[in-house]
Amino acid sequence: MRRSTTGLIAGAGAAAAGLAALAWSRRRARRPGDPGTRPVPKVPPAPARDEGPGPLDPAVTRHQVTTSDGGSIHVVDHGEGPTVVLVHGVTLTSDIWLNQFDDLAATHRVIALDQRGHGRSTAGDGGYALTRMADDLLEVLDHLEVERVVLVGHSMGGMVSLTAATTRPERFAARVAGMVLVSTSGGPYPTAGRRVPAPLASGAVSVIGRQLARSEARGLGIVPVPRAAGMAARVAFGREPSAADVELTRRVMAPMSPTALAACIGAIAAHDVSTRLAAISVPARVVVGTRDLLTPPFHARRLAQGIAGAELVVLPGCGHMPMLERREELRDVIAGVAAAAR
């Protein structure tokens, strides 16, 4: 795979997985020992600065919500107070929000879901279009009968949240009173700030999809070379993340089905609600790190400009994973939106 295509997929994925490393590892897995294979880039090891987030409180309530297309969405629910709903990015699960449960559940009701094809959730007949995932989200909110929630969407989870807001406005307005959009984009997906021609984007998605399908057929994971898996996770972080946070990300992303990932990449590549952002009327904060390589800050700036009254929060030195890298700042942003939404 050409370097330009790999870069496109890394951007198009908008994911903590670090799809640039994923593409390298697949090529390496197909042709072990090939002297023409580009060597894996050296990534400085993450310093072990702390123990990372601990296990989720065993007192949490778990739900399994059946979707209208026959899927099943796993939901974690804990605490009381203003409701915060957490929606993770591609390759991740609700486990990535452990810090936010620790930081918010004492004063808020915190709900997190595994998106279809991730963690303990399964897809129904509707596949992986972002509109279908938006329906999953709204059906979970309906099932739990929650109102005036603050919706926190990370990466693909932010895209799903934006899709719900712009394509299901009445259902969205009945449940959501505020949004926090973290390391995400309204689309369409550019590379290095430039629009990618549609044929190139479509071709790149097709190539990575075929690679992932072959990996599934061979019983391999989304990153088939073990030593590349840690690098794929590390790419998602900014300066000096803790080793435990990188390892948590690697562990969370590892079990995902390659074919489910391929379908999600296609959905992300097609994502574009940029012309509908003005229709969003709930208070919104847009959060981005200055060292986010997967959804660079220009995505966040465009979102903040397109949503009336949105506030842009820039985190110096942070990568794509503010829920782990900047837990205190993200806690304060979420709590502030929750307080304003009451």
C-alpha positions in Angstrom: 0.0 0.0 0.0 1.4 3.4 -0.9 2.3 5.8 1.8 -0.3 8.4 0.7 -3.0 5.7 1.0 -1.9 4.8 4.4 -2.0 8.4 5.5 -5.5 8.8 4.1 -6.7 5.8 6.0 -5.1 7.1 9.2 -7.1 10.3 8.8 -10.3 8.7 7.5 -10.3 6.3 10.4 -10.4 9.0 13.0 -9.7 6.2 15.4 -7.5 5.5 18.4 -6.3 2.4 16.6 -3.8 4.3 14.5 -4.7 2.9 11.1 -1.4 4.0 9.7 0.2 1.3 11.9 -2.6 -1.1 11.0 -1.9 -0.8 7.3 1.8 -1.3 7.8 1.2 -4.4 10.0 -1.1 -5.9 7.4 1.5 -5.5 4.7 4.1 -7.0 6.9 1.8 -9.9 7.8 1.3 -10.7 4.1 5.0 -10.5 3.2 7.1 -11.4 6.2 10.8 -10.8 5.6 10.2 -8.8 2.3 13.2 -6.5 2.1 11.1 -3.9 0.3 8.8 -3.5 3.2 9.1 -0.2 4.9 10.4 -0.7 8.5 8.1 0.2 11.4 8.7 3.8 12.6 10.4 4.0 16.0 8.0 5.4 18.5 9.4 6.5 21.9 8.1 4.2 24.7 5.4 5.7 26.8 6.8 6.5 30.3 5.1 4.6 33.2 3.9 7.7 35.1 0.9 6.1 36.8 -1.2 3.0 37.0 -3.9 4.2 34.7 -7.7 3.9 35.2 -8.8 1.0 37.4 -11.6 -1.4 36.9 -15.1 -0.2 36.6 -17.1 -0.1 39.8 -18.8 -3.5 40.2 -22.0 -1.7 41.3 -22.7 -0.5 37.8 -26.0 -1.6 36.1 -25.6 -3.3 32.7 -28.4 -3.3 30.1 -28.6 -5.2 26.8 -30.9 -3.1 24.4 -32.3 -4.8 21.3 -32.3 -2.5 18.4 -35.1 -2.1 15.8 -33.0 -4.0 13.2 -32.3 -7.0 15.5 -28.9 -5.8 16.9 -28.0 -5.8 20.6 -26.3 -2.8 22.3 -24.5 -3.2 25.6 -24.9 -0.3 28.0 -23.2 0.5 31.3 -25.1 2.8 33.7 -24.0 4.2 37.1 -24.6 7.1 39.4 -27.4 9.6 39.9 -28.0 13.2 38.9 -27.8 15.0 35.5 -27.3 12.4 32.8 -24.1 12.1 30.8 -24.0 9.7 27.9 -20.6 8.6 26.5 -20.2 7.3 23.0 -16.8 5.9 22.1 -14.8 5.9 18.8 -14.1 3.1 16.3 -12.2 0.1 17.7 -12.9 1.2 21.3 -15.5 0.2 23.8 -17.3 1.7 26.9 -14.2 0.6 28.9 -12.3 3.5 27.5 -14.4 5.8 29.7 -13.2 4.4 33.1 -11.8 7.8 34.2 -15.1 9.5 33.4 -17.1 7.0 35.5 -14.6 7.7 38.4 -14.8 11.4 38.0 -18.5 12.0 37.3 -20.6 9.2 38.7 -20.6 10.6 42.3 -22.6 13.6 41.0 -24.0 12.5 37.7 -25.7 9.6 36.1 -23.1 8.3 33.7 -24.2 6.0 30.8 -21.8 4.5 28.2 -22.6 2.1 25.4 -20.6 -0.3 23.2 -21.4 0.7 19.6 -22.5 -2.1 17.3 -19.7 -4.4 16.3 -17.7 -3.3 19.3 -17.2 -4.9 22.7 -20.4 -6.7 23.9 -22.6 -5.2 21.1 -23.7 -6.9 17.9 -25.0 -5.4 14.6 -28.4 -6.2 13.3 -29.6 -6.3 9.7 -29.0 -2.5 9.2 -25.2 -2.8 8.9 -22.8 -0.1 10.0 -24.0 3.2 8.4 -23.6 6.1 10.8 -27.4 6.8 10.5 -28.0 3.2 11.8 -25.6 3.9 14.7 -27.4 7.1 15.4 -30.6 5.1 15.6 -28.9 2.7 18.0 -28.0 5.7 20.2 -31.5 7.2 20.2 -33.1 3.8 20.8 -30.9 3.3 23.9 -31.9 6.8 25.2 -35.6 5.9 24.5 -35.2 2.5 26.3 -33.6 4.1 29.3 -36.2 7.0 29.2 -33.6 9.6 29.9 -34.1 13.3 29.0 -31.9 16.4 28.9 -28.8 14.4 28.6 -25.3 15.7 27.8 -24.0 13.6 24.9 -20.3 13.1 24.8 -19.0 11.7 21.5 -15.4 10.8 20.8 -14.1 10.4 17.3 -16.6 8.1 15.5 -18.8 8.5 18.5 -18.8 12.2 17.8 -19.7 11.6 14.2 -22.6 9.3 15.3 -23.8 12.1 17.7 -23.6 14.7 14.9 -25.5 12.4 12.6 -28.2 11.9 15.2 -28.5 15.7 15.7 -28.6 16.5 12.0 -30.6 13.6 10.5 -33.0 12.8 13.4 -33.5 16.3 14.8 -36.9 15.8 16.5 -35.9 12.6 18.3 -32.6 14.1 19.2 -34.1 17.3 20.7 -36.5 15.2 22.8 -33.5 13.6 24.6 -30.4 15.7 24.3 -29.8 19.1 26.0 -26.1 19.5 25.3 -23.1 18.1 23.4 -19.4 17.6 24.0 -17.7 16.7 20.8 -14.2 15.2 21.4 -11.5 14.6 18.8 -14.0 14.3 15.9 -15.2 15.8 12.6 -18.2 16.9 10.8 -16.6 15.7 7.5 -15.9 15.4 4.7 -12.5 13.8 5.4 -9.5 15.8 4.1 -5.8 14.9 4.3 -3.4 17.6 5.5 -6.2 20.1 5.3 -7.0 19.4 1.6 -10.0 17.6 0.2 -9.2 14.2 -1.1 -10.7 13.3 -4.5 -13.6 10.9 -4.1 -12.0 8.2 -6.3 -8.8 8.2 -4.2 -10.8 8.0 -1.0 -13.0 5.2 -2.3 -10.0 3.3 -3.6 -8.2 3.6 -0.2 -11.3 2.3 1.6 -11.6 -0.6 -0.8 -8.0 -1.6 -0.3 -8.1 -1.6 3.4 -11.4 -3.4 3.4 -10.0 -6.2 1.3 -7.0 -6.4 3.7 -9.3 -6.6 6.7 -11.5 -9.3 5.1 -8.4 -11.4 4.4 -7.3 -11.0 7.9 -10.7 -12.1 9.2 -10.6 -15.2 6.9 -7.2 -16.1 8.3 -8.3 -15.8 11.9 -6.2 -12.7 12.5 -7.1 -9.5 14.4 -7.2 -6.0 13.2 -3.4 -5.6 13.8 -2.0 -9.0 13.0 1.6 -8.2 13.8 1.8 -8.2 17.7 4.6 -5.7 18.0 2.7 -3.3 15.8 -0.3 -3.3 18.1 1.3 -1.2 20.7 2.5 1.3 18.1 -1.0 1.5 16.7 -2.3 2.4 20.1 0.6 4.8 20.8 -0.1 6.8 17.6 -3.4 7.9 19.1 -1.6 9.8 22.0 0.2 13.1 22.3 3.2 13.8 24.4 4.2 11.5 27.2 1.1 9.3 27.8 1.3 6.8 30.6 2.2 3.3 29.6 -0.9 2.1 31.3 -3.2 4.3 29.1 -1.5 3.1 25.9 -1.9 -0.5 27.1 -5.5 0.0 28.0 -6.2 1.3 24.5 -4.3 -1.6 22.9 -6.3 -4.1 25.0 -9.6 -2.5 24.2 -9.1 -2.4 20.5 -7.6 -5.8 20.0 -10.8 -8.0 20.0 -12.7 -6.1 17.3 -13.7 -8.0 14.2 -11.7 -6.9 11.1 -14.8 -7.0 8.9 -16.7 -4.9 11.3 -13.8 -2.4 11.3 -13.8 -2.4 7.5 -17.5 -1.5 7.5 -17.0 1.3 10.0 -14.1 2.7 8.0 -16.4 2.9 5.0 -19.1 4.7 7.0 -16.5 7.2 8.4 -15.2 7.9 4.9 -18.7 8.7 3.7 -19.5 11.0 6.8 -20.3 14.5 5.9 -22.8 16.7 7.9 -20.8 19.9 7.4 -23.6 21.7 5.6 -26.1 20.8 8.3 -24.2 22.0 11.4 -26.1 25.2 11.7 -29.3 23.2 12.5 -27.8 22.1 15.8 -29.3 24.3 18.5 -28.1 22.7 21.8 -25.1 24.1 23.7 -21.9 22.5 22.4 -18.3 22.3 23.3 -15.7 21.0 20.8 -12.6 19.5 22.4 -9.3 18.8 20.5 -5.7 18.2 21.3 -3.0 20.1 19.5 -1.1 16.8 18.8 -4.1 14.9 17.5 -2.9 13.1 14.4 -6.1 11.3 13.6 -8.6 14.2 13.7 -6.2 17.3 13.6 -7.4 20.6 15.1 -8.7 22.0 11.8 -11.6 19.5 12.1 -12.5 20.9 15.4 -12.2 24.5 14.3 -14.7 23.8 11.4 -17.1 22.2 13.8 -16.9 25.1 16.2 -17.5 27.6 13.4 -20.4 25.6 12.0 -22.4 25.1 15.2 -23.9 28.3 16.5 -22.5 29.3 19.9 -20.1 26.3 20.1 -17.1 26.8 22.2 -13.7 25.4 21.1 -11.5 23.9 23.8 -7.9 23.2 22.7 -5.7 21.0 24.9 -2.0 21.7 24.3 0.1 18.6 23.8 -2.8 16.3 23.9 -3.4 13.6 21.2 -6.6 11.9 20.1 -7.5 10.5 23.6 -8.4 13.3 26.0 -10.5 10.9 28.1 -7.2 9.4 29.2 -4.7 12.2 28.5 -6.6 15.1 30.0 -9.2 13.6 32.3 -9.5 16.6 34.6 -10.0 19.1 31.8 -12.5 16.8 30.1 -14.3 16.3 33.4 -14.7 20.1 33.8 -15.9 20.6 30.3 -18.6 17.8 30.7 -19.7 19.0 34.1 -19.9 22.6 32.8 -22.2 21.6 29.9 -24.3 19.4 32.3 -24.7 22.3 34.7 -25.8 24.7 31.8 -28.2 22.1 30.4 -30.2 21.7 33.7 
